[in-house]
Amino acid sequence: MAEDGYDLWLRYRPLPAPVLKQYRDLGGQVVAPAQTGTQRATRDELVRGLAGLLGREPGQAARVQRNGAIVVGTPASVPQLSALQGDLEGLGEEGYLIRSTRLDGRAATVVAANSDIGVLYGTFHLLRLLQAGEPLAGLDLREAPKVKVRVLNHWDNLDRYVERGYAGESIWDWHKLPDWLDPRYTDYARANASIGINGTVLNNVNTSAQALTPMYLEKAAALASVFRPYGIKVYLSARFSAPIEIGGLPTADPLDPAVRRWWKDKADEIYRTIPDFGGFLVKANSEGQPGPQDYGRSHADGANMLAEALAPHGGIVMWRAFVYSHEEPDDRAKQAYTEFAPHDGTFADNVLVQVKNGAIDFQPREPFHPLFGAMPKTPLMMEFQITKEYLGFATHLVYLGPMYEEVLRADTHARGPGSTVAKIVDGSLEGHALTGMAGVANIGVDRNWSGSHFDQANWYVFGRMAWDPHASAETIARDWARMTFSTDPAVVEPVVAMMMGSHQAVVDYMTPLGLHHLMGRGHHYGPGPWVEGGPRADWTSVYYHRADARGIGFDRSATGSNAVAQYAPPVAEQFGSIDTVPEEFLLWFHHVPWDHRMPSGRSLWDELVVRYGRGVDYVRGMRRTWAGLEGKVDPERHHQVSVFLGIQEKEAQWWRDASIAYFQTFSQRPLPAGEAPPPHDVEYYKSLQFPFAPGDGK
């Protein structure tokens, strides 16, 4: 059968003969209890994986009876593992141990943990080693997640429309729930568990209060029943004005006793329906959404009201810091810090403040958000985007691992050198026990789940980095490529090389040198550096690039909006000087003359033009690399990726040409030698319209 991408990285195709030789004694026997839902899921996954990879169905037994057995369980579920009890200390409820050992005098590979969920995670890790053809002799691995709450945020509406979704409609078929449980829901849970994701927010942050009504709670409970064996909790986005819209109250004031009572009663109702409900995600007082500021209250007032309702049940609140007011600010990049930093230490213990990686809005590249390091008394939860709203949608090959890694490794200097964003997210810098990372999902009903085969890698790397924010994006890319395409180094190495440079390439052809928010209005498809007017200045491109006859860029230094002052002094000093700011953030923090001399020796104008072209050239290189893999990757997937890379090259060229044509009207300078002029004038590019671009329902 043709490969259509449905199996994701859990393909379990037969291993090549040379690899298979090293596993000839492995997996002839499986010892795996099956008394609970999670145990059964673990056993079934192990049997499925071994049968597919090794080409033979393993026998099952209650005890080790031959060499090469695989034993998975806890000391309680598999008494033979009781000797490992001491070795499991410190691994918590989700950690695990994978070890080559001897049981009853026979060689065995063991996956042991303190809980069934830990065993499931360890089993997926073992299968990953097998898929990659790794040697299993002498194994002694200890793993535990560094982040507690690892969730996908689905921006899915109840009508199945997915905001910023590029893989078809929502996989949640609300109309057929709770009765019809699509098998795809189980495969979704398997995929998430395989990378350590332990929660899912089912509905859009721009939510309808209907999601909290009894009818929809029953539907959410049905999904929770499917996810539960895989260690995945269900969360819901809560509309702040729900007490008015579905509760009949005249107000949603978080300090009103009747409102507080309504939320407590609603929480009780939810937990009667979904006993292990995770909690609420909230978008409030942002982009027109209702919130506590409507009543003169703070974000802490609103979050703490919901936290109070959830606390008796062990639930948490994830309160988003993506806020900006209706009144035009002096600099939108400063608003989250302004609204949240003064309330550090006032949020309830079961509140996570969920902060985007950058201060604007999932741009191709942003400096780390200034809130990281600015709220030491409050656990801050990272929010990354997996779906590529500003990154070419599903047709552009953009591996986000390097972007995640760049942000997580950024040094906030909050407690001196080495105070990385990752240490804030995992709680180690300030000693927070409640920690989290969220990813805005790219999942839809397309057979390949994410709209393109390579976009699966972004779901995958998010899960792996949520488990360990200090992990290597390149190592994860290599694992993904081996599991998804082939273990052949002649395939893996060029694929990983393509992936690792793809993020820089899209930054180059869209928003080089710190430019940002230059996309088409509303749908964010294609270049739109000329966008101006409309209801808000900070929804336009000209607000951000500020190009004029003198130069280009947003001055956020001390002579401008002074957004740099929101960072710790060493970072502020670095970003605040045109001489020391990293080149990739130059135009984010400074308005720079066109003739400014760059480290390359070129003028700023020439450097911009060269960067745009460099991005296009990289895409051409990816096309050549991928074409060279024909015959080494199955023809169906190879063909689709080839076509998508063709789309990407065409659109990268469009970005380059339209941007240069527009900015040249300000620079009034010739193109550098050897650079081709845009084939059309700027008015042509402005005239292009895309009223039905995907992902934007307006």
C-alpha positions as CSV (number, residue, x, y, z in Angstrom):
1,M,0.0,0.0,0.0
2,A,1.1,3.5,-0.7
3,E,2.4,5.5,2.2
4,D,0.2,8.6,2.9
5,G,1.8,9.8,6.1
6,Y,-0.9,8.6,8.4
7,D,1.4,6.5,10.5
8,L,3.6,9.6,11.3
9,W,6.8,8.5,13.0
10,L,5.2,5.2,14.3
11,R,5.5,3.4,11.0
12,Y,7.1,0.2,12.3
13,R,8.2,-0.9,8.8
14,P,10.5,-4.0,8.6
15,L,14.1,-3.1,9.4
16,P,16.7,-3.7,6.8
17,A,18.5,-7.1,7.0
18,P,21.8,-5.8,8.3
19,V,20.1,-4.0,11.1
20,L,17.8,-7.0,11.8
21,K,20.8,-9.2,12.4
22,Q,21.7,-7.5,15.7
23,Y,18.2,-8.0,16.9
24,R,17.9,-11.7,16.0
25,D,17.6,-12.8,19.7
26,L,15.4,-9.9,20.7
27,G,11.7,-9.8,21.3
28,G,11.0,-13.5,21.0
29,Q,9.1,-13.1,24.2
30,V,7.3,-10.2,25.8
31,V,6.4,-9.9,29.4
32,A,3.8,-7.1,29.7
33,P,0.9,-7.0,32.1
34,A,-2.5,-6.0,30.7
35,Q,-4.7,-5.4,33.8
36,T,-5.3,-1.7,33.2
37,G,-6.1,0.5,30.2
38,T,-2.6,1.9,30.1
39,Q,-1.0,-1.5,30.5
40,R,-3.1,-2.8,27.6
41,A,-2.1,0.2,25.5
42,T,1.6,-0.4,26.3
43,R,1.4,-4.1,25.5
44,D,-0.4,-3.6,22.3
45,E,2.0,-0.9,21.2
46,L,5.0,-3.1,22.0
47,V,3.6,-6.1,20.2
48,R,2.6,-4.0,17.2
49,G,6.0,-2.4,17.0
50,L,8.0,-5.6,17.4
51,A,5.9,-7.4,14.8
52,G,6.3,-4.7,12.3
53,L,10.0,-4.0,12.9
54,L,11.2,-7.5,13.4
55,G,8.8,-9.2,11.0
56,R,7.6,-11.7,13.6
57,E,4.9,-11.6,16.2
58,P,6.4,-11.9,19.7
59,G,5.2,-14.6,22.1
60,Q,3.8,-13.4,25.4
61,A,4.4,-14.8,28.9
62,A,4.0,-14.0,32.5
63,R,7.7,-14.5,33.3
64,V,11.0,-14.5,31.5
65,Q,11.5,-17.9,30.1
66,R,14.2,-17.4,27.4
67,N,17.0,-15.0,26.4
68,G,16.1,-11.8,24.6
69,A,12.8,-11.2,26.4
70,I,11.5,-7.7,26.7
71,V,9.9,-7.0,30.1
72,V,7.8,-3.9,30.7
73,G,6.1,-2.9,33.9
74,T,6.3,-1.6,37.4
75,P,7.6,-3.5,40.4
76,A,4.0,-3.9,41.4
77,S,2.7,-5.2,38.1
78,V,5.8,-7.4,37.3
79,P,7.2,-8.9,40.5
80,Q,10.4,-9.9,38.7
81,L,11.2,-6.1,38.6
82,S,11.0,-5.6,42.3
83,A,14.8,-5.6,42.6
84,L,14.8,-2.4,40.5
85,Q,12.6,-0.5,43.1
86,G,15.6,1.5,44.4
87,D,16.8,2.4,41.0
88,L,13.4,4.0,40.2
89,E,13.7,6.6,43.0
90,G,13.8,10.1,41.7
91,L,12.1,9.3,38.4
92,G,8.7,10.4,39.5
93,E,5.4,9.2,38.0
94,E,6.4,9.7,34.4
95,G,10.0,8.8,34.3
96,Y,11.4,5.3,33.4
97,L,14.4,3.1,33.2
98,I,15.5,1.1,30.2
99,R,18.2,-1.5,31.0
100,S,19.9,-4.5,29.7
101,T,19.9,-7.0,32.5
102,R,19.4,-10.6,33.6
103,L,16.2,-11.9,35.1
104,D,16.1,-15.4,36.4
105,G,19.5,-15.9,34.8
106,R,18.4,-14.9,31.3
107,A,19.3,-11.9,29.3
108,A,16.5,-9.4,29.1
109,T,15.7,-5.8,28.1
110,V,13.7,-4.1,30.8
111,V,11.5,-1.0,30.7
112,A,10.6,-0.2,34.4
113,A,8.9,2.7,36.0
114,N,7.0,3.8,39.1
115,S,3.7,4.0,37.2
116,D,1.9,2.6,34.2
117,I,2.3,5.9,32.3
118,G,6.1,5.8,32.9
119,V,6.2,2.3,31.4
120,L,4.3,3.5,28.4
121,Y,6.7,6.4,27.8
122,G,9.6,4.0,28.2
123,T,8.2,1.5,25.8
124,F,7.9,4.2,23.1
125,H,11.5,5.1,23.8
126,L,12.6,1.5,23.3
127,L,10.7,1.3,20.1
128,R,12.3,4.5,18.9
129,L,15.7,2.9,19.5
130,L,14.7,-0.1,17.5
131,Q,13.2,2.0,14.6
132,A,16.5,3.9,14.4
133,G,18.5,0.7,14.4
134,E,20.4,1.6,17.6
135,P,22.3,-1.2,19.4
136,L,20.5,-2.5,22.5
137,A,23.4,-4.2,24.2
138,G,24.4,-2.7,27.5
139,L,21.5,-0.3,27.7
140,D,21.2,1.8,30.9
141,L,18.9,4.8,30.3
142,R,17.2,6.9,32.9
143,E,14.6,9.4,31.7
144,A,12.2,11.8,33.3
145,P,10.4,14.9,32.0
146,K,11.9,18.2,33.0
147,V,8.5,20.0,32.4
148,K,5.3,18.9,34.2
149,V,2.5,20.2,31.8
150,R,3.2,19.4,28.2
151,V,0.1,20.3,26.1
152,L,-1.1,20.9,22.6
153,N,-3.4,24.0,22.2
154,H,-5.9,23.2,19.5
155,W,-7.3,26.4,17.9
156,D,-10.3,24.4,16.9
157,N,-13.8,25.8,16.9
158,L,-17.0,23.9,17.6
159,D,-18.0,24.1,13.9
160,R,-14.8,22.3,13.1
161,Y,-13.1,25.3,11.6
162,V,-9.5,25.5,12.7
163,E,-8.1,29.0,13.1
164,R,-4.6,29.1,11.6
165,G,-5.0,25.5,10.6
166,Y,-3.6,24.3,7.3
167,A,-4.4,20.6,7.5
168,G,-8.1,20.5,6.9
169,E,-10.9,20.8,9.5
170,S,-10.8,19.8,13.1
171,I,-10.3,16.2,14.0
172,W,-12.9,16.6,16.7
173,D,-16.2,15.6,15.1
174,W,-18.4,17.3,17.7
175,H,-21.6,16.5,16.0
176,K,-21.0,12.7,16.2
177,L,-19.6,12.8,19.7
178,P,-20.0,11.4,22.3
179,D,-21.2,8.2,20.6
180,W,-18.9,7.8,17.6
181,L,-15.3,7.6,18.8
182,D,-13.2,7.8,15.6
183,P,-10.2,5.4,15.7
184,R,-8.2,8.5,14.7
185,Y,-8.6,9.7,18.3
186,T,-6.7,6.7,19.6
187,D,-4.0,7.2,17.0
188,Y,-3.8,10.9,18.0
189,A,-3.3,9.8,21.6
190,R,-0.6,7.2,20.6
191,A,1.3,9.8,18.7
192,N,1.2,12.3,21.6
193,A,2.2,9.7,24.2
194,S,5.1,8.6,22.0
195,I,6.7,12.1,22.4
196,G,5.6,12.7,26.0
197,I,2.7,15.1,25.5
198,N,0.3,14.7,28.5
199,G,-2.4,17.2,27.8
200,T,-4.6,18.7,25.1
201,V,-6.7,21.8,25.0
202,L,-9.6,20.8,22.8
203,N,-10.9,24.2,21.7
204,N,-9.8,27.6,20.4
205,V,-8.6,30.3,22.7
206,N,-11.0,32.5,20.9
207,T,-13.7,30.3,22.4
208,S,-17.4,30.0,22.5
209,A,-19.0,29.7,26.0
210,Q,-20.9,26.7,24.5
211,A,-17.9,24.6,25.1
212,L,-18.7,24.7,28.8
213,T,-22.3,23.6,28.5
214,P,-23.4,20.1,29.5
215,M,-23.8,18.9,25.9
216,Y,-20.2,19.7,25.1
217,L,-18.8,18.6,28.4
218,E,-20.3,15.1,27.6
219,K,-18.5,15.2,24.3
220,A,-15.2,16.2,25.9
221,A,-15.6,13.4,28.4
222,A,-15.9,10.9,25.6
223,L,-12.5,12.1,24.2
224,A,-11.0,12.0,27.7
225,S,-12.0,8.4,27.9
226,V,-10.0,7.6,24.8
227,F,-7.0,9.7,25.9
228,R,-6.8,8.5,29.5
229,P,-4.9,5.3,28.9
230,Y,-2.2,7.3,27.2
231,G,-1.7,9.7,30.0
232,I,-3.3,12.6,28.3
233,K,-5.6,15.0,30.2
234,V,-8.3,17.1,28.6
235,Y,-8.3,20.9,29.1
236,L,-10.8,23.5,27.8
237,S,-10.4,27.1,26.8
238,A,-12.8,29.0,29.0
239,R,-14.5,32.2,27.8
240,F,-14.3,34.8,30.5
241,S,-17.8,36.0,30.0
242,A,-19.4,32.6,30.2
243,P,-21.3,33.5,33.4
244,I,-23.2,36.0,31.4
245,E,-23.6,34.0,28.2
246,I,-24.6,30.6,29.5
247,G,-25.0,31.4,33.2
248,G,-27.6,34.2,33.0
249,L,-25.6,36.5,35.3
250,P,-25.5,40.3,34.7
251,T,-21.7,40.4,35.1
252,A,-18.5,38.4,34.9
253,D,-16.6,40.6,37.4
254,P,-14.1,38.2,39.0
255,L,-14.6,39.8,42.4
256,D,-18.4,39.4,42.3
257,P,-19.4,36.6,44.8
258,A,-22.1,35.3,42.4
259,V,-19.6,35.1,39.6
260,R,-17.1,33.2,41.8
261,R,-19.9,30.8,42.9
262,W,-20.9,30.2,39.3
263,W,-17.3,29.2,38.3
264,K,-17.0,27.0,41.4
265,D,-20.3,25.2,40.5
266,K,-19.1,24.9,36.8
267,A,-15.8,23.4,37.9
268,D,-17.7,20.9,40.2
269,E,-19.9,20.0,37.2
270,I,-16.9,19.5,34.9
271,Y,-15.1,17.2,37.4
272,R,-18.3,15.1,37.9
273,T,-18.2,14.6,34.1
274,I,-14.4,14.4,33.6
275,P,-12.8,13.3,36.9
276,D,-9.2,14.0,35.7
277,F,-10.0,17.2,33.9
278,G,-6.8,19.3,33.6
279,G,-8.1,22.8,33.8
280,F,-8.6,26.0,31.8
281,L,-6.7,27.9,29.2
282,V,-7.8,31.5,29.0
283,K,-7.3,34.3,26.5
284,A,-8.6,37.5,28.1
285,N,-8.5,41.2,27.3
286,S,-6.7,40.6,24.0
287,E,-7.9,41.1,20.4
288,G,-11.4,41.9,21.7
289,Q,-11.8,38.9,24.0
290,P,-13.6,39.6,27.3
291,G,-11.6,39.7,30.5
292,P,-11.2,41.0,34.0
293,Q,-10.0,44.4,32.8
294,D,-13.5,45.0,31.5
295,Y,-14.4,45.4,35.2
296,G,-11.3,47.3,36.3
297,R,-9.6,44.1,37.6
298,S,-6.2,42.7,36.9
299,H,-5.1,39.6,35.1
300,A,-4.3,38.1,38.5
301,D,-7.8,38.8,39.7
302,G,-9.2,36.9,36.8
303,A,-6.8,34.0,36.9
304,N,-7.1,33.6,40.7
305,M,-10.9,33.4,40.5
306,L,-10.7,30.4,38.1
307,A,-7.8,28.9,40.1
308,E,-9.9,29.0,43.2
309,A,-12.7,27.1,41.5
310,L,-10.3,24.4,40.1
311,A,-8.0,24.0,43.1
312,P,-10.1,21.5,45.1
313,H,-10.0,19.2,42.1
314,G,-6.3,19.6,41.4
315,G,-6.9,21.6,38.2
316,I,-4.7,24.4,36.9
317,V,-5.2,27.7,35.0
318,M,-3.1,28.5,32.0
319,W,-3.5,32.3,31.6
320,R,-2.2,33.7,28.4
321,A,0.1,36.7,28.4
322,F,-0.6,37.5,24.8
323,V,-2.4,40.8,25.4
324,Y,-2.6,44.2,23.8
325,S,-5.3,46.8,24.4
326,H,-7.7,48.4,22.0
327,E,-6.0,51.8,22.6
328,E,-3.0,52.1,20.3
329,P,0.2,51.6,22.5
330,D,3.5,53.3,22.0
331,D,4.9,49.9,21.2
332,R,2.9,46.7,21.2
333,A,6.0,44.7,22.1
334,K,5.9,46.2,25.6
335,Q,2.3,45.5,26.6
336,A,2.5,42.0,28.0
337,Y,5.4,43.0,30.3
338,T,3.6,46.2,31.3
339,E,0.4,44.3,32.2
340,F,1.9,41.2,33.9
341,A,5.3,42.1,35.5
342,P,3.7,44.3,38.2
343,H,1.6,41.3,39.4
344,D,4.5,38.9,39.9
345,G,3.9,36.9,43.0
346,T,0.2,37.6,43.1
347,F,-1.0,34.7,41.1
348,A,-2.4,31.6,42.8
349,D,-0.2,28.5,43.2
350,N,-2.1,26.6,40.5
351,V,-1.8,29.3,37.8
352,L,0.7,29.2,35.0
353,V,1.2,32.4,33.0
354,Q,1.5,31.2,29.4
355,V,4.0,33.4,27.5
356,K,4.7,33.3,23.7
357,N,8.3,32.9,22.7
358,G,8.4,36.5,21.5
359,A,6.6,39.7,22.4
360,I,4.8,40.3,19.1
361,D,3.1,37.2,17.6
362,F,4.9,34.0,16.4
363,Q,7.0,35.9,13.9
364,P,9.5,34.0,11.8
365,R,12.1,35.2,14.3
366,E,11.7,37.2,17.5
367,P,14.1,37.9,20.4
368,F,13.0,36.0,23.5
369,H,10.0,37.5,25.3
370,P,11.1,40.0,28.0
371,L,8.7,38.4,30.6
372,F,11.1,35.5,30.7
373,G,13.3,36.5,33.6
374,A,11.0,39.3,34.8
375,M,8.6,37.3,36.9
376,P,10.7,35.2,39.3
377,K,7.8,34.5,41.7
378,T,5.5,33.3,39.0
379,P,5.8,30.1,36.9
380,L,5.9,31.0,33.3
381,M,4.8,28.5,30.7
382,M,6.3,28.7,27.2
383,E,3.9,28.9,24.2
384,F,5.3,27.9,20.9
385,Q,3.5,27.8,17.6
386,I,3.6,24.4,15.8
387,T,1.2,25.4,13.0
388,K,3.0,27.9,10.7
389,E,0.8,30.9,10.7
390,Y,3.6,33.3,9.6
391,L,5.9,30.7,8.1
392,G,4.4,29.8,4.8
393,F,1.6,27.5,6.1
394,A,1.8,23.8,5.3
395,T,3.5,24.1,1.9
396,H,6.8,25.6,3.1
397,L,9.4,23.2,4.6
398,V,10.3,24.9,7.8
399,Y,11.6,22.8,10.7
400,L,11.0,24.7,13.8
401,G,13.4,22.9,16.1
402,P,16.2,25.4,15.6
403,M,13.8,28.3,16.4
404,Y,12.6,26.5,19.6
405,E,16.2,25.8,20.5
406,E,17.3,29.4,19.9
407,V,14.7,30.8,22.2
408,L,15.2,28.2,24.9
409,R,18.9,28.7,25.0
410,A,18.7,32.5,25.0
411,D,20.2,33.9,28.2
412,T,18.0,36.2,30.2
413,H,20.7,37.1,32.7
414,A,17.9,37.2,35.3
415,R,20.2,35.6,37.8
416,G,23.4,36.2,36.1
417,P,25.0,34.5,33.1
418,G,23.5,31.1,32.3
419,S,19.9,32.1,33.2
420,T,18.5,30.6,30.1
421,V,14.8,30.6,29.1
422,A,14.9,26.8,29.3
423,K,15.8,27.0,33.0
424,I,12.9,29.4,33.6
425,V,10.5,27.1,31.7
426,D,11.6,23.9,33.5
427,G,11.4,25.7,36.9
428,S,15.1,25.1,37.8
429,L,16.1,28.7,37.9
430,E,13.5,29.8,40.5
431,G,12.5,26.5,42.0
432,H,9.0,26.3,40.6
433,A,7.3,22.9,40.8
434,L,4.5,23.7,38.4
435,T,6.0,24.1,35.0
436,G,4.6,23.9,31.4
437,M,5.1,24.2,27.7
438,A,2.3,24.6,25.2
439,G,2.3,24.2,21.4
440,V,-0.4,25.6,19.1
441,A,-1.2,22.4,17.1
442,N,-0.9,21.9,13.4
443,I,-3.3,18.9,13.3
444,G,-6.3,18.5,11.1
445,V,-8.2,15.7,9.1
446,D,-5.6,15.5,6.3
447,R,-4.4,11.9,6.1
448,N,-0.9,13.1,7.0
449,W,-2.3,15.0,10.0
450,S,-0.4,18.2,9.5
451,G,-0.9,19.3,5.9
452,S,2.6,18.2,4.8
453,H,4.9,15.4,5.6
454,F,7.7,17.6,7.0
455,D,5.3,19.5,9.2
456,Q,5.0,16.3,11.2
457,A,8.5,17.0,12.4
458,N,7.3,20.2,14.1
459,W,4.7,18.3,16.2
460,Y,7.4,15.8,17.0
461,V,10.1,18.2,18.0
462,F,7.7,20.2,20.1
463,G,6.9,17.1,22.2
464,R,10.5,16.1,22.6
465,M,11.5,19.6,23.6
466,A,8.5,20.0,26.0
467,W,9.9,16.8,27.7
468,D,13.4,18.3,27.8
469,P,13.8,22.0,26.9
470,H,17.6,21.5,26.8
471,A,17.5,18.8,24.0
472,S,19.2,19.2,20.7
473,A,17.0,20.1,17.7
474,E,19.4,18.3,15.4
475,T,19.4,15.1,17.4
476,I,15.6,15.2,17.4
477,A,15.5,15.8,13.6
478,R,17.8,12.8,13.0
479,D,15.5,10.6,15.1
480,W,12.5,11.9,13.2
481,A,14.0,11.3,9.8
482,R,15.1,7.8,10.7
483,M,11.6,6.9,11.9
484,T,9.7,8.7,9.2
485,F,11.7,8.0,6.0
486,S,14.7,5.6,6.3
487,T,17.6,4.5,8.6
488,D,19.9,4.8,5.5
489,P,22.5,7.6,6.3
490,A,22.3,8.5,2.6
491,V,18.7,9.6,3.3
492,V,19.0,10.7,6.9
493,E,21.9,13.1,6.6
494,P,20.7,15.2,3.6
495,V,17.2,15.3,5.1
496,V,18.5,16.6,8.4
497,A,20.8,19.1,6.7
498,M,17.8,20.4,4.8
499,M,15.7,20.7,7.9
500,M,18.4,22.4,10.0
501,G,18.9,25.3,7.6
502,S,15.2,25.7,6.6
503,H,14.2,28.1,9.4
504,Q,17.0,30.5,8.7
505,A,16.0,30.3,5.0
506,V,12.4,31.4,5.6
507,V,13.6,34.2,7.9
508,D,15.9,35.4,5.0
509,Y,13.2,35.4,2.3
510,M,10.4,36.8,4.6
511,T,11.8,38.9,7.4
512,P,15.6,39.3,7.3
513,L,17.7,41.1,9.9
514,G,14.9,41.6,12.5
515,L,12.1,42.8,10.3
516,H,8.7,41.4,11.4
517,H,4.9,41.4,10.7
518,L,5.2,42.0,7.0
519,M,2.6,39.5,5.9
520,G,-0.7,40.0,4.0
521,R,-3.5,41.4,6.1
522,G,-5.7,39.0,8.1
523,H,-4.8,35.7,6.5
524,H,-1.0,36.4,6.8
525,Y,-0.4,34.7,3.4
526,G,2.3,36.2,1.3
527,P,4.2,39.5,1.5
528,G,2.5,42.7,2.5
529,P,5.1,45.2,3.7
530,W,2.8,47.9,2.3
531,V,-0.2,47.1,4.5
532,E,-1.4,50.2,6.3
533,G,-4.7,51.7,7.6
534,G,-7.5,49.8,9.1
535,P,-8.8,49.7,12.6
536,R,-5.4,49.5,14.4
537,A,-2.0,50.7,13.5
538,D,-0.4,47.7,15.1
539,W,-2.2,45.4,12.7
540,T,-0.3,47.0,9.8
541,S,3.2,46.3,8.4
542,V,4.2,49.9,8.2
543,Y,3.8,50.2,12.0
544,Y,6.6,47.7,12.4
545,H,9.2,48.3,9.7
546,R,8.9,52.2,9.7
547,A,10.8,52.4,6.4
548,D,11.5,56.0,5.2
549,A,14.1,57.8,3.1
550,R,16.6,57.6,5.9
551,G,16.4,53.9,6.8
552,I,14.3,51.1,8.2
553,G,13.5,49.4,11.5
554,F,11.6,49.9,14.8
555,D,13.6,51.9,17.3
556,R,13.2,50.1,20.6
557,S,16.4,51.5,22.1
558,A,16.5,54.1,24.8
559,T,16.1,56.8,22.1
560,G,12.9,55.1,20.9
561,S,10.2,53.1,22.7
562,N,12.8,51.8,25.2
563,A,11.5,48.3,25.0
564,V,15.0,47.2,25.7
565,A,14.6,48.3,29.3
566,Q,12.3,45.4,29.9
567,Y,15.2,43.0,29.7
568,A,17.9,42.5,32.3
569,P,20.6,45.1,32.1
570,P,23.3,43.0,30.3
571,V,20.7,42.0,27.7
572,A,19.3,45.6,27.4
573,E,22.8,46.9,26.9
574,Q,23.5,44.4,24.2
575,F,20.2,44.9,22.3
576,G,20.1,48.6,22.9
577,S,23.3,49.4,21.0
578,I,23.5,49.3,17.2
579,D,27.1,48.1,17.6
580,T,26.4,45.1,19.8
581,V,22.8,44.0,18.9
582,P,22.9,40.5,17.2
583,E,22.6,41.0,13.5
584,E,19.4,38.9,13.4
585,F,17.6,41.4,15.6
586,L,19.1,44.6,14.2
587,L,15.9,46.0,12.7
588,W,13.8,44.7,15.6
589,F,15.5,47.2,18.0
590,H,16.9,49.9,15.8
591,H,16.0,52.2,12.9
592,V,19.1,51.9,10.8
593,P,20.3,54.1,7.9
594,W,20.3,52.4,4.5
595,D,24.0,52.9,4.1
596,H,24.9,51.5,7.6
597,R,28.0,49.3,7.2
598,M,27.2,45.7,8.1
599,P,29.7,43.0,9.4
600,S,29.8,41.6,5.9
601,G,31.2,45.0,4.7
602,R,28.0,45.6,2.7
603,S,25.6,48.4,3.3
604,L,22.3,47.6,5.1
605,W,20.4,47.9,1.8
606,D,22.7,45.6,0.0
607,E,22.7,43.2,2.9
608,L,18.9,43.1,2.9
609,V,18.8,42.3,-0.8
610,V,21.4,39.6,-0.4
611,R,19.6,38.0,2.5
612,Y,16.3,37.8,0.5
613,G,18.1,36.1,-2.3
614,R,20.0,33.8,0.0
615,G,16.7,32.5,1.3
616,V,15.4,31.7,-2.2
617,D,18.7,30.0,-3.0
618,Y,18.4,27.7,0.0
619,V,15.0,26.6,-1.1
620,R,16.4,25.8,-4.6
621,G,19.1,23.8,-2.8
622,M,16.5,21.8,-0.8
623,R,14.7,21.0,-4.1
624,R,17.9,19.6,-5.6
625,T,18.7,17.6,-2.4
626,W,15.2,16.1,-2.3
627,A,15.3,15.3,-6.0
628,G,18.4,13.3,-5.4
629,L,16.5,11.1,-2.9
630,E,14.2,9.8,-5.6
631,G,14.0,6.0,-5.3
632,K,15.2,6.1,-1.7
633,V,11.9,7.5,-0.3
634,D,8.6,6.0,-1.3
635,P,7.3,7.6,-4.5
636,E,4.0,8.9,-3.0
637,R,5.6,11.0,-0.3
638,H,8.5,11.9,-2.4
639,H,6.2,13.3,-5.0
640,Q,4.2,15.4,-2.6
641,V,7.2,16.9,-0.9
642,S,8.7,17.7,-4.4
643,V,5.6,19.6,-5.4
644,F,5.5,21.5,-2.1
645,L,9.1,22.5,-2.5
646,G,8.2,23.8,-5.9
647,I,5.5,25.9,-4.3
648,Q,7.9,27.1,-1.7
649,E,10.5,28.2,-4.2
650,K,7.9,30.1,-6.2
651,E,6.6,31.8,-3.1
652,A,10.0,32.5,-1.7
653,Q,10.8,34.3,-5.0
654,W,7.6,36.2,-4.7
655,W,8.5,37.3,-1.2
656,R,12.0,38.4,-2.3
657,D,10.8,40.3,-5.4
658,A,7.8,42.0,-3.7
659,S,9.8,43.0,-0.7
660,I,12.7,44.4,-2.7
661,A,10.3,46.3,-5.0
662,Y,8.6,47.9,-2.1
663,F,11.6,48.8,0.1
664,Q,13.5,50.2,-2.9
665,T,10.9,52.9,-3.1
666,F,12.3,54.2,0.2
667,S,16.0,53.3,-0.2
668,Q,16.2,54.8,-3.7
669,R,19.4,52.7,-4.1
670,P,20.4,50.3,-6.9
671,L,20.5,46.6,-6.3
672,P,23.9,45.0,-5.6
673,A,25.8,43.7,-8.5
674,G,24.5,40.4,-9.8
675,E,21.1,40.7,-8.1
676,A,18.2,40.5,-10.5
677,P,15.5,43.2,-10.3
678,P,12.0,42.2,-9.5
679,P,10.0,41.3,-12.6
680,H,7.1,43.6,-11.7
681,D,6.7,47.0,-10.0
682,V,5.4,47.3,-6.5
683,E,1.9,48.2,-7.7
684,Y,1.6,44.7,-9.3
685,Y,2.5,43.0,-6.0
686,K,0.1,45.2,-4.1
687,S,-2.8,44.3,-6.5
688,L,-2.6,40.6,-5.7
689,Q,-5.6,39.4,-3.5
690,F,-6.2,36.2,-1.7
691,P,-9.7,36.4,0.0
692,F,-10.0,32.7,0.7
693,A,-6.5,31.9,2.0
694,P,-6.8,29.1,4.6
695,G,-6.6,29.6,8.3
696,D,-8.4,32.9,8.6
697,G,-12.2,32.7,8.9
698,K,-12.8,36.4,8.5
